[in-house]
Structures are given as structure tokens and as C-alpha cells.
Amino acid sequence: MGKLDGKVAIITGAAQGMGEAHARRFVAEGAKVVLTDLNEERGQAIAKELGDNALFIRHDVTSPAEWKQVLQQAEQAFGTVTVLVNNAGILGPLVETTEFDEDEYLKVCAVNQHSQFYGMKTVIPSMQKAGGGAIVNISSTAGMVSIVGAPNLAYVGSKFASRGMTKHVAVQYGPDNIRVNSVHPGYIKTPMMAAATDADGGGITAQVPLRRMSDPDEVSSLVLFLASDDSSYISGMEHVIDGGLTAQ
Ligand SMILES: NC(=O)c1ccc[n+]([C@@H]2O[C@H](COP(=O)([O-])OP(=O)(O)OC[C@H]3O[C@@H](n4cnc5c(N)ncnc54)[C@H](O)[C@@H]3O)[C@@H](O)[C@H]2O)c1
């Protein structure tokens, strides 16, 4: 028996990195999974590999209209949606606040923060029809503290916003049996991280008490737990997974 038998999940940003790892784990645990991303080629290939319980939809998470289409196609393929993982995100440029271009600021907020609002607004009615659900919003340690090396204030601001919106929606929809939690990863080995650092992690592993970066699959274990009935009384909370980074 899988931990997600009978669940229908939407995972955004699932064509690579952590989103891909979550999609693979969810299907292995019995869920039917809709993978969405801008990267159609990789997304389609992963969904094909995962078989009949996976469907890829090209999706820009900053578009409310595309969210509606994603929900419609997901319900058509698999029925009401019971899990949403708002994972898609971007770093934006590594710049100081006084040098930060306004349009770049808005773009980071749109992808990291506004998308999570659109996703929750769109999918909650489907969860209400299903009698409940679990939402996992992917924030960051940058949504807990402003770590040295955080790329810019929009990244930190949008990840703090994700944490706050999580609590707001958890309180509002708890009576509908909808649980909402945020996940705050530290340094995880993904293409995003590779683009931001050099091969040894830019020396950042020395900052981490466990002295290593995490594999995406280690984060999948936490996301799986929060999506599954194993966490049936956990809602409105932030879950940090950072090898001890922010404990210092
Ligand atoms: N890697 C880390 O160390 C780390 C740490 C903390 C938090 N995070 C967060 O975890 C999440 C996943 O990060 P990752 O490292 O796997 O990143 P990644 O860059 O490897 O993958 C992100 C995916 O999101 C997709 N995406 C970007 N913009 C999109 C849009 N507008 N619409 C749809 N899809 C879009 C990309 O195409 C990509 O496939 C992000 O929210 C990120 O901020 C990452």
C-alpha cells in the first residue's frame, strides 16, 4: 500500500529539481500526479516515464487563466484534486536592494508568491468537493531568516509571504478539512542551486552543521509526509529542512 493511495496531486515546477523528485515519489506512493512546468520537453518526458498515473501540463504559474485550465484538465483526467504542492520558484538576480530593477522585483514576487495565491484559490474548491486536502507551499530558509547570500529582497520577501499566506489559509480552511503547511529547504542539490554556486556549493557546505547539501529526495520525504494522512493533525506550520543551518 502506498502512502498516497487515492490522492490526486498537482505539483508545479515539476520538470526538474525538487518538483521532479516530489512527482517521482508521489507516483511511487500511489498518487495520481499532474506535473506542471514551463519546460514542456522535460515535463512530458518525465510524465511519460512515470506512466498512466502521471500527466504533464505546460503551465505558467503566474497566469490565473492557466491555473483554471490546469484544474479542469486535472479533474477530467483523475477527479477532484486533494493535494497541491506549490513548488515552482525562481531566484532572480543576485543584487543589492538599491540596484534592484523594479520589473525583476515584480517577476520574482509573481513566480514565488502570487502563484501560490492563484494555486490555492483555484484548487481549494476542488478539495472542498473532495471533503478535504493538503497544500504544501514551498518557501525557503530565506522565508525564516535573511541568510547571508540570499539573492535579493524579493526572494526573501516572497518566501516570507509564502509562510504567512500558509498560516492564513490554514486557519480559514481548517474547518473544511484542508491542511496547509510551508516547507523551508536550506541548500538542496538542484539545477537552481547549481546555477547559483560553483561545483562544491561555493563553500556553502561549511556553513551547514551537517556539512553537506541535501539531495532533492530528502525534501520529498518531508513533502510526502505533509501531503499524506500521516500528518493528519499538522496544519499552519513551517517545516524547516536545512541540515541545521538556521539553528545557528
Ligand atoms: N535548491 C535550493 O537550494 C532551494 C532552497 C530553498 C528553497 N527552494 C525552493 O524550492 C523550489 C524548487 O526549487 P529547485 O531548486 O528545484 O529549482 P529549479 O530551478 O531546479 O526548478 C524549478 C522549476 O520551476 C519551473 N518554473 C520556473 N518558473 C516557472 C513558472 N513561471 N511557471 C511554471 N514553472 C516555472 C522551472 O522551469 C523549473 O523546472 C523553489 O520554489 C525554490 O525557491 C530551493
The ligand as an SDF file (V2000), in Angstrom:
LIG
                    3D

 44 48  0  0  0  0  0  0  0  0999 V2000
   17.5150   24.4860   -4.3850 N   0  0  0  0  0  0  0  0  0  0  0  0
   17.5190   25.0310   -3.2030 C   0  0  0  0  0  0  0  0  0  0  0  0
   18.5380   25.0030   -2.5210 O   0  0  0  0  0  0  0  0  0  0  0  0
   16.2730   25.6910   -2.6470 C   0  0  0  0  0  0  0  0  0  0  0  0
   16.3070   26.1210   -1.3150 C   0  0  0  0  0  0  0  0  0  0  0  0
   15.1600   26.6640   -0.7510 C   0  0  0  0  0  0  0  0  0  0  0  0
   14.0170   26.7840   -1.4820 C   0  0  0  0  0  0  0  0  0  0  0  0
   14.0000   26.3730   -2.7990 N   0  0  0  0  0  0  0  0  0  0  0  0
   12.7200   26.4860   -3.4960 C   0  0  0  0  0  0  0  0  0  0  0  0
   12.3040   25.2090   -3.9150 O   0  0  0  0  0  0  0  0  0  0  0  0
   11.5450   25.3020   -5.1160 C   0  0  0  0  0  0  0  0  0  0  0  0
   12.1350   24.3940   -6.1750 C   0  0  0  0  0  0  0  0  0  0  0  0
   13.4650   24.7850   -6.3860 O   0  0  0  0  0  0  0  0  0  0  0  0
   14.5380   23.9550   -7.2460 P   0  0  0  0  0  0  0  0  0  0  0  0
   15.8320   24.1890   -6.5980 O   0  0  0  0  0  0  0  0  0  0  0  0
   14.0480   22.5920   -7.5110 O   0  0  0  0  0  0  0  0  0  0  0  0
   14.5020   24.8600   -8.5780 O   0  0  0  0  0  0  0  0  0  0  0  0
   14.7890   24.5160  -10.1110 P   0  0  0  0  0  0  0  0  0  0  0  0
   15.1560   25.8220  -10.7540 O   0  0  0  0  0  0  0  0  0  0  0  0
   15.7460   23.4120  -10.2370 O   0  0  0  0  0  0  0  0  0  0  0  0
   13.3470   24.0610  -10.6280 O   0  0  0  0  0  0  0  0  0  0  0  0
   12.2860   24.9930  -10.6440 C   0  0  0  0  0  0  0  0  0  0  0  0
   11.2910   24.6110  -11.7230 C   0  0  0  0  0  0  0  0  0  0  0  0
   10.2870   25.6290  -11.7300 O   0  0  0  0  0  0  0  0  0  0  0  0
    9.9650   25.9340  -13.0650 C   0  0  0  0  0  0  0  0  0  0  0  0
    9.4170   27.2990  -13.1940 N   0  0  0  0  0  0  0  0  0  0  0  0
   10.0610   28.4850  -13.0620 C   0  0  0  0  0  0  0  0  0  0  0  0
    9.2180   29.4950  -13.3250 N   0  0  0  0  0  0  0  0  0  0  0  0
    8.0100   28.9500  -13.6170 C   0  0  0  0  0  0  0  0  0  0  0  0
    6.7430   29.4740  -13.9780 C   0  0  0  0  0  0  0  0  0  0  0  0
    6.5430   30.8070  -14.1120 N   0  0  0  0  0  0  0  0  0  0  0  0
    5.7290   28.6120  -14.2000 N   0  0  0  0  0  0  0  0  0  0  0  0
    5.9190   27.2760  -14.0810 C   0  0  0  0  0  0  0  0  0  0  0  0
    7.1050   26.7060  -13.7630 N   0  0  0  0  0  0  0  0  0  0  0  0
    8.1340   27.5510  -13.5400 C   0  0  0  0  0  0  0  0  0  0  0  0
   11.2780   25.7980  -13.8280 C   0  0  0  0  0  0  0  0  0  0  0  0
   11.0590   25.5950  -15.2220 O   0  0  0  0  0  0  0  0  0  0  0  0
   11.9020   24.5950  -13.1380 C   0  0  0  0  0  0  0  0  0  0  0  0
   11.5820   23.3850  -13.7810 O   0  0  0  0  0  0  0  0  0  0  0  0
   11.5580   26.7920   -5.4930 C   0  0  0  0  0  0  0  0  0  0  0  0
   10.3770   27.3990   -5.0130 O   0  0  0  0  0  0  0  0  0  0  0  0
   12.7630   27.3290   -4.7600 C   0  0  0  0  0  0  0  0  0  0  0  0
   12.6720   28.7030   -4.4890 O   0  0  0  0  0  0  0  0  0  0  0  0
   15.0970   25.8420   -3.3840 C   0  0  0  0  0  0  0  0  0  0  0  0
  1  2  1  0
  2  3  2  0
  2  4  1  0
  4  5  1  0
  4 44  2  0
  5  6  2  0
  6  7  1  0
  7  8  2  0
  8  9  1  0
  8 44  1  0
  9 10  1  0
  9 42  1  0
 10 11  1  0
 11 12  1  0
 11 40  1  0
 12 13  1  0
 13 14  1  0
 14 15  2  0
 14 16  1  0
 14 17  1  0
 17 18  1  0
 18 19  2  0
 18 20  1  0
 18 21  1  0
 21 22  1  0
 22 23  1  0
 23 24  1  0
 23 38  1  0
 24 25  1  0
 25 26  1  0
 25 36  1  0
 26 27  1  0
 26 35  1  0
 27 28  2  0
 28 29  1  0
 29 30  1  0
 29 35  2  0
 30 31  1  0
 30 32  2  0
 32 33  1  0
 33 34  2  0
 34 35  1  0
 36 37  1  0
 36 38  1  0
 38 39  1  0
 40 41  1  0
 40 42  1  0
 42 43  1  0
M  CHG  2   8   1  16  -1
M  END
$$$$
